[in-house]
Amino acid sequence: MAEPPGPVLVVVPTYDERENLGPAVARLHACLPDVDVLVVDDASPDGTGELADELAAADDRITVLHRAGKDGLGAAYLDGFRHALTGEHQVVVEMDADGSHAPEDLPALLAALEDADVVLGSRYVPGGRVVNWPWHREALSRGGNLYSRLALGVPIRDITGGYRVFRRSVLEQLHLESVASQGYCFQVDMAWRAVRAGFRVREVPITFAERERGSSKMSGAIVAEALWRVTCWGLSYRLGRDVPQRPAGPVTEGARS
């Protein structure tokens, strides 16, 4: 695969992921020994933060950012991005701790940076798939993606997915201080901002697997927030109150490496 354009930091947000964190990091480093990991823990009651500190003490590729409490996925990623921008990393990755994002797919996502600024791991482009998800979860996900695509006028097939790669320059220019969205909506927000700012966005197929341990953090409130915000953004766009910049290149689908 092509070498990424500089050091890579994988941001892993956690809340009650003690059973999953160790195996996820071990799989990641088995695939890509040189990447660094930032665990962003929201004061997990199950001791995930303490485990992360133990992993960091034993491995200088791992650092931990402790937050005061559970404040949402979007806020955790934003704190992780700000931390990344204080260092030397040129590539920043979003990855879940629960095993649903296969570290084995990351080399292909990084390789796609050769002709992209943002790479989205996609369940819904050719070659992508979902494993062991209940039918209603997949239906909700596909419906949310279809609605977002139509409302916002972007050709991204999986705009709600959370397995992503950003060039540092993207995060430096997306005005992170103005991002207030969470959950599904945070992922939509970041991808749409990247498209409007003219960055090259590419989708690459991944295999998404339902978590084996622990419980999903998805809730009705997260879905409702996404529906409301996407509707508002779409209306503003359609009414000409928020005109996107001309993209530097089309959103494209990439084959698995």
Beta strands, then each sheet from edge to edge (+ up, - down):
strand 1: 8-14
strand 2: 36-41
strand 3: 62-66
strand 4: 91-94
strand 5: 118-122
strand 6: 129-131
strand 7: 164-167
strand 8: 201-205
strand 9: 207-209
strand 10: 252-253
sheet 1: 3+ 2+ 1+ 4+ 7- 5+ 8+ 10+
sheet 2: 6+ 9+
end
